[in-house]
Amino acid sequence: MDKSAPLRGLLWDIGLPTAAYYACRWAGAEAWPALVAGGATALARVGFVAATRRRLDGIGAVVAATFALMLALSALTGDPRVLLAREPLVSGSLGLVLLGSYLLGRPVLYGLVRRLNADRTELLARWDELWRTRPSFRRVFTLMSLVWGAGLLTEAAARICLIYLLPVDTATGASTLVQLAAIVLLGGWSLWYRGRRLRTAAGSAAARPEAPRAR
């Protein structure tokens, strides 16, 4: 499995709509058609991924449904900011789902990570065994669900504020920068936390007394 593929896909998902928006504005389009073009680009990306994998995942379906809903609301109200708010709405909803799963003790993040490693059957079998037998293993995903859920909710709130306080052209870029910063910070924390857990596990293993040798 190419471990950098999810990161590259995420960068495409974030960068393409913003690039399409500014390209349309540079070509002379008004803000609303440019935002529609950016949203359509994101939708095309979802369709491409679904066609490549021959299935539409849950997040892709949410992106498509949210775009259709916010496009209709934006057309009815005449406010392009409604359409611009679709992405923080999706990330905020994901944050709520992660926090809800944390409160229920069944972190959705574990299922998402399993899906990213769906082709590694031996690894998944070992993880499932650890999930059943090791509370410390479950706590890793529980804490990560809490941190990512709170982080995504904070990011969504910050982006909504920017969208309604700044001019649309400025808010589009600023919202994307906040999203990228949030992903970098949360991803960096996850790598640090994973490394810390591995070091703790290695230290515990090294501290165990050796079994007496048979004579």
Disulfide bonds with the S-S distance in Angstrom:
none
